[in-house]
Structure formats: C-alpha cells, structure tokens
Amino acid sequence: MTRHGHNEPVAIRERLLAAAGVVGPCVFIADWAILGTRAKNYSPVSDAISELARMHAPTRPAMTAGFLIFSAALPTYAVALRYSLPGHAWKFAAANGLATLGVAAFSLGTPTSGDIHGTFAGLAYASLAATPIAASVALRRGGNKALARTSIATGLLCAAALVASVAGPDHVHGLLQRIGLTIGDAWIIASAISMMRDATLVPENDTTSRPAASEIEPDPAG
C-alpha cells in the first residue's frame, strides 16, 4: 500500500497521525485478550467484549480505557488516511472511532443503556467493515488491483463474522465478534504501517479527491 516512485521522507506529523492506526487497535486487542482470559465467570468464546466493561464489573476500568484509546486513535488515523487515500474510507474510519466512544459511554448494566449501546455497537461494526471496502475503490482506480481485491475481501470477511456474531448461535458470539473485529483492525494496522513508510497509498498521478495538506486540519468527523 505504498506510493510508487515516491522516495521523499514522510513528514513526522503524518507518521504520528498514521501511528495512531497501529497503537489504537493493538491496545484494544491486547486489552480484551488479556482481560478476557483473566476475568472470572467470563468466556471469550461466548461472551461479548462489552461484558468486560459492564457496570460494576472488576474489568470495567481497564476495558473502558481500551475503548477510549481506540476511539481517540481512529479519528486521528483517519486524518492521515484522508490525505493518503482518495475517497471516503477516512470517513468510515473516523465514524468507527466515534461509534466506539458511544459503546464506551453507554456501557451495559443500566436500565437505559442496552438499546443505545447496541446501536453504537452496530454502527461500529458497519463502519469498521466499510473502511477497507471503501478504500478498495480508490486502490482500484489507482491501479492497485491486488490490494483492492484484498481490501474488499477483508471488509466482507469482517462484516460476515460480525453479522454472524449477532445472528448466529449465542455460544460462539464472543468468538465470532473477536474474529470480525480482529480482521478489520488488522487492515487498519496494515494500512497505518504503510502510511508510516510512505505518504500515500495510491500512485502519484492519481490525485482524485485527495485534499491538500492544508485542508486536513479540521476534525475528520466534521
């Protein structure tokens, strides 16, 4: 996912913005993986990640911190993605961070939070799967057909696992959720590493819809 023929060093600012796409998902994955294996009366195979952040759960502070780090990292990463890749992928990445913030804000365990929490979780699922699918459009237009196909496959696999986690058997809900989220997060991490190595994810002659550097200052959610 690198820009062909581009040998200039990437500015420190762009590297730091892209690095958020590595830090956020890695912290989030490590958080639910470690807490899930240590929590009592909890099964990573059948129980949702959000159960670790349920009100009054011993793991709530640590899991909530993981959600918040991820929710801050994704809009930051989205700024770098907006400059590096034409199209709408950055919007879905930013939306994923904001939806994750909603998941953390409306945790399970209160009379009014259940439906709101579920809505934000659904938005987080949809935006995560949509990010690589949207990116595939620009990658294909830029001549990177192999990466475009990989991105589409990643998004579809992510979506399939997350839909199955909701509609499928309860006894594997947690496992399917973790598979879906990890697939989507892996794409984000890979694209972030590529941006840290190079400024853009498409060839230099494809500038369709790519904003100038001066245009990426506003909040990416705006």
C-alpha positions in Angstrom: 0.0 0.0 0.0 2.8 2.4 -0.8 3.0 5.2 -3.2 5.0 4.1 -6.3 8.1 6.2 -7.2 7.8 8.3 -4.0 11.1 8.5 -2.2 10.8 11.6 -0.2 10.7 11.1 3.6 7.3 11.2 5.2 6.8 14.2 7.5 6.9 13.5 11.2 3.3 14.8 11.5 2.0 12.3 9.0 3.9 9.4 10.6 2.5 10.3 14.0 -1.1 10.5 12.7 -0.7 7.2 10.9 0.8 5.6 14.0 -2.5 6.0 15.8 -3.8 3.3 13.5 -1.3 0.9 15.0 -1.5 1.9 18.6 -5.3 2.1 19.0 -6.2 -1.3 17.6 -3.2 -3.0 19.2 -4.1 -1.7 22.6 -7.7 -2.6 22.1 -6.9 -6.2 21.0 -4.4 -6.7 23.8 -6.9 -5.3 26.3 -9.8 -7.6 25.5 -7.5 -10.6 25.0 -5.8 -10.3 28.4 -8.8 -9.3 30.4 -10.9 -12.0 28.8 -8.6 -14.7 29.9 -8.4 -13.4 33.5 -12.0 -12.5 34.2 -13.9 -14.8 36.4 -17.2 -16.2 35.2 -16.5 -15.0 31.7 -15.9 -16.8 28.4 -14.2 -15.2 25.5 -15.9 -17.7 23.2 -19.5 -17.0 24.2 -19.4 -13.5 25.9 -19.1 -10.1 24.2 -16.2 -7.8 24.7 -18.6 -5.2 26.1 -19.3 -7.5 29.1 -15.8 -6.7 30.3 -16.9 -3.1 30.6 -20.3 -3.8 32.2 -21.2 -1.6 35.1 -19.6 -2.8 38.3 -17.5 -5.5 36.6 -14.0 -5.7 38.0 -12.6 -5.3 34.5 -14.7 -2.2 33.7 -12.0 0.4 34.2 -9.3 -1.4 32.1 -11.7 -2.3 29.3 -13.2 1.2 29.2 -9.7 2.6 28.9 -9.2 0.3 25.9 -12.4 1.5 24.3 -11.4 5.1 24.8 -7.9 4.7 23.5 -9.3 3.1 20.3 -12.0 5.8 20.0 -9.3 8.5 20.1 -6.9 6.7 17.8 -9.2 6.0 14.9 -10.2 9.6 14.1 -6.5 10.5 14.4 -5.6 7.8 12.0 -8.5 8.9 9.7 -6.7 12.3 9.2 -3.7 10.5 7.8 -5.9 8.2 5.7 -7.8 11.2 4.3 -4.5 12.7 3.0 -3.1 9.4 1.8 -6.1 7.8 0.0 -8.8 9.5 -2.1 -12.4 8.7 -1.4 -14.5 8.0 1.7 -12.5 5.4 3.6 -11.3 8.0 6.1 -14.9 8.9 7.0 -15.8 5.4 7.9 -12.6 5.1 10.0 -13.5 8.3 11.9 -17.0 7.1 12.3 -15.7 3.9 13.8 -13.9 5.8 16.4 -16.9 7.9 17.3 -19.2 4.8 17.4 -16.7 3.1 19.8 -16.8 6.1 22.0 -20.6 5.6 22.2 -20.1 2.0 23.1 -17.9 3.0 26.0 -20.2 5.9 27.1 -23.3 3.7 27.2 -22.0 0.6 28.9 -24.1 -2.5 29.7 -25.7 -2.8 33.0 -28.1 0.1 33.3 -31.8 0.2 32.6 -31.5 2.6 29.7 -28.1 1.8 28.1 -28.9 -1.5 26.4 -30.5 -0.3 23.2 -28.3 2.7 22.9 -25.2 0.5 23.4 -26.4 -1.9 20.8 -27.0 0.9 18.3 -23.5 2.2 18.7 -22.1 -1.3 18.5 -23.9 -1.9 15.3 -22.5 1.4 13.9 -19.0 0.4 15.0 -19.4 -3.0 13.2 -20.7 -1.4 10.0 -18.1 1.4 9.8 -15.2 -1.0 10.5 -16.2 -3.3 7.7 -16.9 -0.4 5.4 -13.5 1.2 5.8 -11.5 -1.4 3.7 -14.3 -1.8 1.2 -14.4 2.0 0.6 -10.6 2.0 0.4 -10.7 -0.6 -2.3 -12.4 1.8 -4.7 -9.5 4.3 -4.6 -7.0 1.5 -4.7 -8.5 0.0 -7.8 -8.7 3.5 -9.5 -5.0 3.9 -8.6 -4.1 0.7 -10.4 -3.5 -1.3 -7.3 -6.0 -4.1 -8.2 -4.4 -6.8 -6.0 -4.7 -4.6 -2.8 -8.2 -3.5 -3.9 -9.3 -7.2 -4.0 -7.6 -7.9 -0.7 -9.4 -4.9 0.9 -12.8 -6.0 -0.4 -12.2 -9.5 0.9 -11.2 -8.1 4.3 -14.2 -5.9 4.6 -16.6 -8.7 3.6 -15.0 -11.2 5.9 -15.1 -8.7 8.7 -18.8 -8.0 8.0 -19.7 -11.7 7.8 -18.1 -12.5 11.1 -19.7 -9.6 12.9 -23.2 -10.3 11.4 -22.8 -14.0 12.4 -21.9 -12.9 16.0 -25.2 -11.1 16.2 -27.4 -13.5 14.3 -25.6 -16.8 15.0 -25.5 -19.1 18.0 -25.0 -17.5 21.4 -22.4 -20.0 22.5 -19.9 -18.6 19.9 -21.0 -15.0 20.0 -17.8 -13.8 21.6 -15.5 -15.8 19.3 -17.2 -14.5 16.1 -17.1 -11.0 17.4 -13.4 -11.2 18.1 -12.7 -12.7 14.7 -14.6 -10.0 12.9 -13.1 -7.1 14.9 -9.6 -8.5 14.5 -9.9 -8.9 10.8 -11.0 -5.2 10.5 -8.4 -4.0 12.9 -5.6 -5.9 11.1 -6.4 -4.0 7.9 -6.2 -0.7 9.8 -2.9 -1.7 11.3 -1.5 -2.7 7.9 -2.6 0.5 6.2 -1.2 2.6 9.0 2.2 0.9 8.7 2.1 1.5 5.0 1.4 5.2 5.6 4.2 5.4 8.1 6.6 4.2 5.4 5.2 6.4 2.7 2.9 9.4 2.4 0.2 8.0 0.2 -1.5 4.6 -0.6 -2.0 5.3 -4.3 0.2 6.2 -7.3 1.4 9.8 -7.5 -0.6 10.5 -10.7 -3.9 9.7 -9.0 -5.0 12.7 -7.1 -8.7 12.2 -7.3 -10.4 13.6 -4.3 -7.2 13.8 -2.3 -7.2 17.0 -0.2 -4.2 19.3 0.1 -2.2 19.1 3.3 -3.7 22.5 4.4 -7.2 21.0 4.1 -6.8 18.3 6.7 -6.6 20.4 9.8 -10.4 20.2 10.8 -11.8 17.4 12.8 -12.1 14.4 10.5 -15.6 13.8 11.8 -16.7 17.1 10.6 
